[in-house]
Amino acid sequence: MTTLSNRALNRALLDRQFLLARTDHTPLEVIGHLVALQAQEPNWPYVGLWSRIRGFTHSELTTLLQDRKVVRSGLLRSTQHLAAADDFRRLRPLLQPVLDRTARAAYFARNSAGLDAASLVATGLELLAGGTTSRKELARGLAERHPGRDGRILAGEVEFRTPLVHNPATGAWGSWGTRSAVCVTPAETWLGRPMAPATAKDLIRRYLAAFGPAGIMDVQAWSGLTRLGEIVSDMRAELRHYRDPDGRELIDLADAELPDPDTPAPVRLLPAFDNVLLGHADRTRIISHEDRKRVMPGQAQVRPTFLVDGHVHGTWSLQGETLHLTPFRPLAAADRAALEQETERLLPFVGGKNVSFSSPAVRSRPGKEAKDVRLSGG
């Protein structure tokens, strides 16, 4: 087996994520290629698409949500994602065991002890009556049916256990952070079509197209599914096989091309929770262990970052009208100039007017590393 260097894996990932060069594909095509976009906070997917698509505008994604071509709901790793509508109806049933596992966590189990899960879901769907209801109304109705229990937690459990789609306004560009008002609709009602489960093999192929070459543990970390080794073994003949620098086996689509490892990687600004940072168990192809602690410091945070030469080099934040950049290490003059240029292009998109830099950051004391923000966010 060929051993791939970390740089080769980096360039392959950037290429498949449209981060080596912006693409002219439509937003719907890009979302489909990436499988889904992390969307815990609604504005961040817009920034992710801006960094990948030439000339992307806010209205392109908002229109897709309004036209029901893209939906926002719980999906990968029990977190909020945007997905193409047809992908959602195929992938959500396949990933349902992951969301069910989250629904059995102590936070929910303490509140619903003694309740039958299927009956709880049936009650929730009865309250929805095939239409659209706010989360608050759903919680109120469940609390009335089950006195003495927290209706908000019951509503969250129902949302894990059965596919509910969020109203387009929840995913529209607007204020930063989560939205306080969320309305939900049974997925089949919203989509106008029944759910149609994909196979695990389909999901693995889709993952490799966007994140490969990768190992089995990477696929599992990204999807939340477990015990994929036997399925990958059954696919062995159709896949290409490599090793990473530590000797671990990697798999890839047989017809997937790898870019030249010496391909220049442009500066890119990435949103919080960007897929490229969450798609692998071993993320050293794009972020070092040390920097991972800075970007994912705990309390379910995954900060916005910027890439220099294909790797995370710092974080950024929008403070009023100023986009503030915090490098982790000194920047070469050419890299700083490229970063300033890319940031100036992003400013009008995010409503900023100025750019500022911090001195290279001194690492703060790391907390428990974040994995993802869970479904309960707006």
MOMO-V306617 format. One record per backbone hydrogen bond with DSSP energy under -0.5 kcal/mol. NH is the residue of the N-H (numbers start at 1). CO is the residue of the C=O. E is the energy in kcal/mol with one decimal. If there is no record, write none. Layout:
BEGIN
nh=NH co=CO e=E
nh=NH co=CO e=E
END
This chain:
BEGIN
nh=2 co=241 e=-0.6
nh=4 co=2 e=-0.5
nh=4 co=243 e=-3.1
nh=9 co=5 e=-2.2
nh=10 co=6 e=-2.2
nh=11 co=7 e=-2.6
nh=12 co=8 e=-2.1
nh=13 co=9 e=-2.3
nh=14 co=10 e=-2.7
nh=15 co=11 e=-2.3
nh=16 co=12 e=-2.2
nh=17 co=13 e=-1.5
nh=18 co=15 e=-1.3
nh=19 co=14 e=-3.3
nh=20 co=14 e=-1.0
nh=23 co=52 e=-2.9
nh=30 co=26 e=-2.4
nh=31 co=27 e=-2.8
nh=32 co=28 e=-2.1
nh=33 co=29 e=-2.4
nh=34 co=30 e=-2.5
nh=35 co=32 e=-0.8
nh=36 co=34 e=-1.7
nh=37 co=82 e=-2.5
nh=39 co=80 e=-2.8
nh=42 co=40 e=-0.5
nh=44 co=41 e=-1.3
nh=46 co=43 e=-0.9
nh=47 co=43 e=-1.2
nh=48 co=44 e=-2.3
nh=49 co=45 e=-2.2
nh=50 co=46 e=-2.3
nh=51 co=47 e=-1.9
nh=52 co=49 e=-1.0
nh=53 co=49 e=-2.5
nh=54 co=23 e=-2.6
nh=56 co=53 e=-1.4
nh=60 co=57 e=-1.0
nh=61 co=57 e=-0.8
nh=61 co=58 e=-0.8
nh=62 co=58 e=-2.0
nh=63 co=59 e=-2.5
nh=64 co=60 e=-1.3
nh=65 co=61 e=-2.0
nh=66 co=62 e=-2.4
nh=67 co=63 e=-2.5
nh=68 co=65 e=-1.2
nh=69 co=64 e=-2.3
nh=70 co=64 e=-1.6
nh=71 co=83 e=-2.7
nh=73 co=81 e=-2.0
nh=75 co=79 e=-2.4
nh=77 co=223 e=-1.5
nh=78 co=75 e=-1.6
nh=79 co=76 e=-2.0
nh=81 co=73 e=-2.6
nh=82 co=37 e=-2.6
nh=83 co=71 e=-2.1
nh=85 co=69 e=-2.9
nh=88 co=84 e=-2.6
nh=89 co=85 e=-2.1
nh=90 co=86 e=-0.9
nh=90 co=87 e=-0.5
nh=91 co=87 e=-3.2
nh=92 co=88 e=-2.5
nh=94 co=90 e=-0.7
nh=95 co=91 e=-2.3
nh=96 co=92 e=-0.8
nh=96 co=93 e=-0.5
nh=98 co=95 e=-1.4
nh=99 co=95 e=-1.3
nh=100 co=96 e=-2.8
nh=101 co=97 e=-2.0
nh=102 co=98 e=-1.7
nh=103 co=99 e=-2.1
nh=104 co=100 e=-0.9
nh=104 co=101 e=-0.6
nh=105 co=102 e=-1.8
nh=108 co=105 e=-1.0
nh=109 co=105 e=-3.0
nh=110 co=106 e=-2.6
nh=112 co=108 e=-2.0
nh=113 co=109 e=-0.6
nh=115 co=112 e=-2.7
nh=120 co=116 e=-2.3
nh=121 co=117 e=-2.3
nh=122 co=118 e=-2.3
nh=123 co=119 e=-2.4
nh=124 co=120 e=-2.4
nh=125 co=121 e=-2.7
nh=126 co=122 e=-2.1
nh=127 co=123 e=-2.3
nh=128 co=124 e=-1.8
nh=129 co=125 e=-1.9
nh=130 co=125 e=-0.7
nh=131 co=128 e=-2.5
nh=133 co=184 e=-2.3
nh=135 co=182 e=-2.9
nh=138 co=134 e=-2.3
nh=139 co=135 e=-2.7
nh=140 co=136 e=-2.4
nh=141 co=137 e=-2.5
nh=142 co=138 e=-2.3
nh=143 co=139 e=-2.2
nh=144 co=140 e=-1.9
nh=145 co=141 e=-1.7
nh=146 co=142 e=-1.7
nh=149 co=146 e=-1.4
nh=151 co=149 e=-0.8
nh=154 co=150 e=-2.1
nh=155 co=151 e=-2.6
nh=156 co=152 e=-1.9
nh=157 co=153 e=-2.2
nh=158 co=154 e=-2.4
nh=159 co=155 e=-2.1
nh=160 co=156 e=-1.4
nh=161 co=157 e=-2.3
nh=162 co=158 e=-1.7
nh=165 co=185 e=-3.1
nh=166 co=72 e=-2.6
nh=167 co=183 e=-1.9
nh=170 co=167 e=-1.7
nh=171 co=167 e=-0.6
nh=171 co=168 e=-1.1
nh=172 co=168 e=-0.6
nh=172 co=169 e=-0.7
nh=182 co=180 e=-0.7
nh=184 co=133 e=-3.2
nh=185 co=165 e=-1.8
nh=186 co=131 e=-0.6
nh=187 co=163 e=-2.5
nh=189 co=186 e=-0.6
nh=190 co=186 e=-2.3
nh=191 co=187 e=-3.1
nh=192 co=188 e=-1.7
nh=193 co=188 e=-0.5
nh=196 co=89 e=-2.2
nh=198 co=90 e=-2.7
nh=203 co=199 e=-1.9
nh=204 co=200 e=-2.4
nh=205 co=201 e=-2.3
nh=206 co=202 e=-2.3
nh=207 co=203 e=-2.6
nh=208 co=204 e=-2.5
nh=209 co=205 e=-1.9
nh=210 co=206 e=-1.1
nh=210 co=207 e=-0.8
nh=211 co=207 e=-2.7
nh=212 co=208 e=-1.9
nh=213 co=251 e=-0.6
nh=214 co=251 e=-2.1
nh=219 co=215 e=-1.8
nh=220 co=216 e=-2.2
nh=221 co=217 e=-2.3
nh=222 co=218 e=-2.3
nh=223 co=219 e=-2.4
nh=224 co=220 e=-2.6
nh=232 co=228 e=-2.6
nh=233 co=229 e=-2.5
nh=234 co=230 e=-1.7
nh=235 co=231 e=-1.0
nh=235 co=232 e=-0.7
nh=236 co=233 e=-1.1
nh=238 co=235 e=-2.1
nh=239 co=235 e=-0.6
nh=239 co=236 e=-1.3
nh=240 co=252 e=-2.9
nh=242 co=250 e=-2.3
nh=243 co=2 e=-2.2
nh=244 co=248 e=-2.3
nh=247 co=244 e=-2.5
nh=250 co=242 e=-2.6
nh=251 co=214 e=-3.3
nh=252 co=240 e=-1.7
nh=254 co=238 e=-0.9
nh=256 co=253 e=-1.4
nh=263 co=260 e=-2.5
nh=266 co=264 e=-0.5
nh=268 co=307 e=-1.2
nh=270 co=268 e=-0.5
nh=270 co=305 e=-3.1
nh=273 co=302 e=-1.0
nh=274 co=271 e=-1.2
nh=277 co=274 e=-1.7
nh=278 co=274 e=-0.6
nh=278 co=275 e=-1.3
nh=279 co=275 e=-0.8
nh=283 co=281 e=-0.8
nh=286 co=283 e=-2.2
nh=287 co=283 e=-2.4
nh=292 co=288 e=-2.4
nh=293 co=289 e=-1.2
nh=294 co=290 e=-0.8
nh=295 co=291 e=-2.3
nh=296 co=292 e=-2.5
nh=301 co=298 e=-1.1
nh=303 co=295 e=-2.5
nh=305 co=270 e=-1.0
nh=306 co=314 e=-2.0
nh=307 co=268 e=-3.1
nh=308 co=311 e=-2.6
nh=309 co=265 e=-0.6
nh=311 co=308 e=-1.6
nh=312 co=286 e=-2.6
nh=313 co=306 e=-2.7
nh=314 co=306 e=-0.9
nh=315 co=326 e=-2.0
nh=316 co=304 e=-1.4
nh=317 co=324 e=-2.0
nh=319 co=317 e=-0.7
nh=319 co=322 e=-3.3
nh=320 co=318 e=-0.7
nh=321 co=319 e=-0.5
nh=322 co=319 e=-1.9
nh=323 co=321 e=-0.5
nh=323 co=354 e=-3.2
nh=324 co=317 e=-3.3
nh=324 co=322 e=-0.7
nh=325 co=356 e=-3.0
nh=326 co=315 e=-3.2
nh=328 co=313 e=-3.3
nh=329 co=313 e=-0.6
nh=336 co=332 e=-2.7
nh=337 co=333 e=-2.2
nh=338 co=334 e=-2.2
nh=339 co=335 e=-2.5
nh=340 co=336 e=-2.6
nh=341 co=337 e=-2.2
nh=342 co=338 e=-2.4
nh=343 co=339 e=-2.5
nh=344 co=340 e=-2.4
nh=345 co=341 e=-1.5
nh=346 co=342 e=-1.6
nh=347 co=343 e=-1.9
nh=348 co=344 e=-0.6
nh=349 co=346 e=-0.8
nh=350 co=346 e=-1.6
nh=350 co=347 e=-0.5
nh=351 co=347 e=-0.8
nh=352 co=347 e=-2.8
nh=353 co=321 e=-3.8
nh=354 co=321 e=-2.3
nh=356 co=323 e=-2.1
nh=358 co=325 e=-2.5
nh=361 co=327 e=-3.4
nh=363 co=361 e=-0.6
nh=367 co=297 e=-0.8
nh=370 co=296 e=-0.5
nh=375 co=78 e=-1.2
nh=377 co=374 e=-1.5
END
